[in-house]
């Protein structure tokens, strides 16, 4: 533990842990409470299911695409962009009409885009964690940061209900705010995956 918080990698340990924490808070606010929010907005089971399907579809696409992109251009720009994209799409969802009837394409498209950004960020952090720590403390470092991050998922179970009760704007602003904090944490992280790492390893 002392090596993780030593002067050499303390900043990266804390930054990565914060990125894990707030990205997991954002992800699990959706996983745990998005159906409840949609139900409170009057959506039926089919519309709610469509929203979750769009979110998960975007998430799968984002995880796959970012695995390729980060290998080519590094992790700093893509992950900071994903955090900002997730925050922007969360706020955008507040301005899109949600109803059981009528055209739901805008709602589904923005929900899918949000899933794309947030899940791309979340899954890519595992690769960043493996890169941040030296080999001798890698397993401990990733487990430590991920363990702290899991508290974000736990926190979502307690605060989600309050945000849903406060209304759609409060709920979506909470998600967007968490992702903005993750953006700052990623900006503070020094040891990002560099561009072209896959090509270097092949050589």
Buried (B, 14 or more C-beta within 10 A) or exposed (E): EEBBEEEEBEBBBBBBBBBBBBBBBBBBBBBBBBBBBBBBBEBEEEBBEBBBBBBBBBBBBBBEEBBEBBBEBBBBBBBBBBBBBBBBBBBBBBEEEBEEEEEBEBBBBBBBBBBBBBBBBBBBBEBBBBBBBEEEBBEEBBEBBBEBBBBBBEBBEEBBEEBBEEBBEEBBBBBBBBBBBBBBBBEBBEBBBEBBBBEEEEE
